[in-house]
Every structure is written in C-alpha cells, then in structure tokens.
Amino acid sequence: MRALEERLARHRDKPEETAHQENHYSQAQVAWRMVIELVAGLGIGFGIGYGLDTLFGTMPIFLIPFIFLGLAAGVKTMLRTARELQVKQQADQAGDDEG
C-alpha cells in the first residue's frame, strides 16, 4: 500500500508538460505566418480580379485594383498579427516583473 501511495505522490508532484507551440512562438513561425497572410491576401485579390475580368471580358480593369486591395488586406492582417503578438509579449513581461 505504501509503495502505491509513493508512486501516486510522485505522479501528482510531476508538473504537467505542455507542447512548445502552446507556450512560445519562435521568430521563424511568426515570420512564416506573416508571409502566408500576405501571400494569401495577394492570391485572393488576384483570384477575384482575374475572375471578374474573365467574366466581363475586360482583362486588366479589375485585376490591378483587386491585387492592390489584396496587398492592403494582407498588410493589414500582418500588422494585426504583429500587434497581437506584441500585446502578448508585453503581458508576459508584465507578469514576469510582478512575480
């Protein structure tokens, strides 16, 4: 019985391990996320512009503005991501300063 209690106590005292991705994003992961957001915005803008031009038979009229709109949307999403990560980093630093 004591051996069982000792084994249970050892398992209870062991801290739970969390995955690396849950605690911290590496700079490479953040960079890839931002690149993907930018490319996705450009791709969506290109697709919409090309589709409208193909539908109406007016090749560069819709393509160019929608590429720029996609670029703007991608940059806006990147900035939102950067702001989110900055707020999270500041909160972590504030938590470290208090403790």
VENGI-V160207 format. One record per residue. N is the residue number from 1. PHI is phi as a letter, one per 20 degrees, with the letter a starting at -180 (NA if undefined). Layout:
n | phi
N | PHI
N | PHI
This chain:
n | phi
1 | NA
2 | f
3 | f
4 | f
5 | f
6 | f
7 | f
8 | f
9 | f
10 | f
11 | f
12 | f
13 | f
14 | f
15 | f
16 | f
17 | e
18 | d
19 | f
20 | f
21 | f
22 | f
23 | e
24 | b
25 | e
26 | f
27 | f
28 | f
29 | f
30 | f
31 | f
32 | f
33 | f
34 | f
35 | f
36 | f
37 | f
38 | f
39 | f
40 | f
41 | f
42 | f
43 | f
44 | f
45 | f
46 | f
47 | f
48 | f
49 | f
50 | f
51 | f
52 | f
53 | f
54 | f
55 | f
56 | e
57 | m
58 | c
59 | g
60 | e
61 | f
62 | e
63 | f
64 | f
65 | f
66 | f
67 | f
68 | f
69 | f
70 | f
71 | f
72 | f
73 | f
74 | f
75 | f
76 | f
77 | f
78 | f
79 | f
80 | f
81 | f
82 | f
83 | f
84 | f
85 | f
86 | f
87 | f
88 | f
89 | f
90 | f
91 | f
92 | f
93 | f
94 | f
95 | f
96 | f
97 | f
98 | f
99 | e
